[in-house]
Amino acid sequence: MLIGLKLDIGFSQDEHYRRLYGGREILPFLRELGVEVAETPIGPQTQPDALREHIARCVDAGLQVTMHPYSEGSIFNLAYFCESDDNPCRLLHERFFSLAAEAAQRQQSPTLLNIHGAAGTAAESRSHLVERSIAFFTWARDWCRRNAPEVGVTVELQIRPNPDEPRQRIGDRYDELLEVATQSDVPVCWDFGHAYWNAHNYGCPIEPPEILLRRIGHVHCHDVKKDDHQPLLYDAVPWRRFIKLLIDHGFDERIILEVPTASFLDAGGIETVTTSLQALRAWLQHCKPAPFSS
């Protein structure tokens, strides 16, 4: 099982990163804390050469790289996907899959892209958005199997929009997420904070059903306070229970501490990075199955 951290392209020049890490060499510091994966946000504006440079820096420092595309509110969103050669959503994600294949080759281990389901306005047909999500993930699975078998895709549990937000996000309920994952035959990313807010705000079950637990192939771990994506400081999200539940169901993949630098800064600075990662490492060690002895 690998521990990862959200890490933006251009982190070493970013003001928030400089404030958080001070004069430390960021990548060696994170490796000392046990970070093994850099999950990189990407989007339509991402320049391939900048991403390649980021991958090279991370891999050379001993980190694997995964990618997390964002496309909500744009023509690149899964709501607009079709398989025509000139479809913007298809073209963008083909580029991302190809770059992920380069990353996998450089790091000599598989990588993945964690992708949100379709999003649309409240006026759009939800069944159509579900259908587009299934079509996209089926195509993405097949594309990777044919062209980049070392690259995988996961569909993420989304956070349900606020009641006054005229938006829909496919996969913000466990039953719908399971439908998309099952019909397209891709694994799921369980986002702990999203599970908390969906339960807190709408009374949804906080834990996935048994059948979905066995499909989880990636995890976003974070706490909440007033906002989402907070360091592991507040014990609002039962992340320890979630991790134990996953391990009991055979999970042995990447767990990403999905906390932006601004949240670490607001919570108290660099100590919140070390405290969160130490807590996560200690719990994983605690939950580690005992070695078999005859």
N, C-alpha and C positions, 0 to 999 in steps of 0.2 A: 504494500500500500504506500502511495506517494503523497506527500504534503505539498501543496502548491499555494501560490499567492498571486493575486491580480497584479500585473506589471505592465504599464503602458509603454508603447513605443516612444522613444525620446525621453525616458525617465530621468536620465542623468542631467538633462538640461531643464527639466520641469521645476518650476518654483516650489510647488508643494513637496516634491521629493527632496529638494535641497533643504527645505525647512525641516522636514521630518528626519532625514538621515544625517543632517549636518555635514561634517567633513568625512564621514565614513565612505569606504568603497562599498557601494550598495550590494552588488552581486556576491562578493566574498562574505559580507556580513550576513546576508540571507542564507547562504550555504551553511555558515556556522550555526545558524539557528535551526537547521534541518530542512530548509526549503529545497525541494527537488524539482519543482515544476513552476514555470512562469506562464500563467494564463493571460493571454494578450487580447485586449479588446481591439476589434477591427471593424471597419465600415466602408461605405462607398468612397470615402475620402482617403482611405489608406493607400499610400504609395508603395508599390511592390518593392522597390529598392530599399525604402526605409524599413519595411518589414523584414526583408532579407538581412539587413544589417543588425536589426534587433535579434533575430533568430541566432545569427552568428555569435553575437556577444553573449547571449544566454547560454548557448550550447558550449561555447569555449570556457565558460565559467562553471560548467558542470550541471546546468539546469536543462531539463526537457522543456519543450514549448507546446502548449495547446492554444487554441484560438477561439474567440467568442465574438461572432459577428453580431452587429446591431443594424437593423434596417427599418424599424417601426416608423411609420409616417412618411415613407419614401416609396418610389416606384420599384425599389429593389426588394420590397417586402414580399413574403411568401404569398400574400393575398393576390399578387399580380403574376404569380408564376405560371408559365406554360412551357412546353418543351420545344417551342420554335427556336431556331438557331439565333434569332436576334432578340430574344426575350431578355430584358435587363437583369432580372433576378437570376435567371440561369447563367448568364455571362459572368456576373459578379461572383457567384458561388463557384463556378468552374475555376475562376482565377484563384479564389481562396483555397480550393481543394488542391490545385497544382502547387501553390506555395506551401501548403501543409505537407505535401509529398516531399518537397525539397527539405522541409524541416525534419521529417522522419528519416530521410536519407542521411542528413547531417548528424542527427543525434543517435542514429543507429537503433532506433526503437519507434514503435508506432506512436501516432499522435491522433488528435481528434479536433473536430469543430463542434462546439456546443451551440445549438441554434434554437431560437424561439420559434414557436408556431406563428401562423398568420395573425395579423392584427388588422382591425378595420374600424369603421365608425359604427355607432350603435344602430344606424339605419340599414346596414348591410346584412345579408342573409348569413346567419351563423353556420348553417349547414354548408353553404358555399365555402366559407372560410375553413371549415374542417376539411372539406374535400380538397381544397387547394393545399392545405398542410400535408395531407396524406400523399397527394400527388408529388409534392416537392420532396418529401423524405424518401419516398419510394425511388424517385429518380436519383436523388443524392446517394442513396445506398448502392444502387446499381452502377452509377458513374464511378464511385470509389472502388467497387469490386472489380470493375473492368480496367480502370486506369491507374488507381492508386490504392492497392489493397492494404497498404500500411496506414491508411487514413480512415478513421471512423467518424460517424456523426451521432450526436445525441439530441433528443428533443427535450427542452427544459420545461419544468413546472413553472408557469408564469404567475405573476401577482395579479389578482383580479382588480380591475379599475375601481376607483371610488364611485359611489352612486351618482355623483354629480359630474362624472367624467364620461363624455359621450363616446366611449371606445369599447371595443371588444378585443380580448386576447385569447386565442385558442390555446387550450392546454392549461387553463387556470383552475381546472377541476380534475381530480384524479381519474374519474371515469372517462372524461374526454381525452386526457393525456394518454390513458391506456388505449383508447380507441385508435389514436394516431400512431402510437408506438407499435401496437399489434398489427394493424393493417399495413404499415410500411416496413415492419420488421427492423426497427432500430431501437437501441437502448434509450434509457431515460436519464436525464439529469435531475436529481432531487435537490431543489433549492430550499434550504431549511428556513430561511427568513420568509420566503414566499409562502411556505406551508403555514408558518405562524400567522402571518397577516390574513391569509384566506380563512383560517380557523377563527381568528380573533374578530375579524370584521364581518364575516358572513356565516359563521357557525359550521364551516366545512370540517370534515375530519382532518385532524392534524397529521395523522400517519397514513401512509398509502395502504391500500388493501394488499393482502398477501401476494396476489398475482402480479401486482405492479412492483413490489419490493424485489422480486426476482429479476426484473428487467432493468434495474438501476445500474448504470455503468459509469456514472460521474456524479460528483457531489459539489454543491456550493454551500459552504459552511460559514455562517456569520450570525451574530446576535442582533437584537433590535433594542432601541430605546424609544425615542419619539419617531425615529426614522429607521429605515431598513439599512442593511449592510454596515453593521457596527462591529467593533472588536468584541472578542469573547470575554466580556467583562460583567454583564448584567444578569445573566442566568434567566433571561426572559424566554429565549428559545431553548428547548430541551435538547441541545445538540449532542450531549453525551448519550442520552437515551437513544437518539436517532442513530448515532454511530454504532452503538452496541447492537441495535436492531439490525442494521445492515450487515455487520460482521456475522451475526448469527444466521443470516441468510446467504452467506458466502461471498459478500462483497470484498474485493481486494483490488480496487482501482484507485483513481486519484481523488483526493479531497482538497478542494481549493478554498482557501480562506479569502472569500470575495469581499474585501474591504478596501475602499479607495483611500488614498493618502489623506484626503481632507478629513475623513472620519477618524483616522488615527490621530491626526493633529487635534481635532476638536475634543477627542476623548482624553488627551493628555500627552501626546507625543510618542517618542520612540519606545518608551516603556510599555505602551499598549501593544506595540508590535511584538516585542519579546514576550510579554505576558500571554498574549493570545497564542503564539506559536508554541510556547512551552506547555501551556495547558492542553493544546491539541496533541502534541507529541506524548505527553504524559498519559493522556487518556487512551490513545492508540496502544501504547505499551501495556497499559492496564488490561485492555480488552484482547490483547494478543492471545490467541489460543495457546494453551500449554503444549509443548512438544510431546509427540507420541513416544511412549516408552513401552517396550515389550516386557 
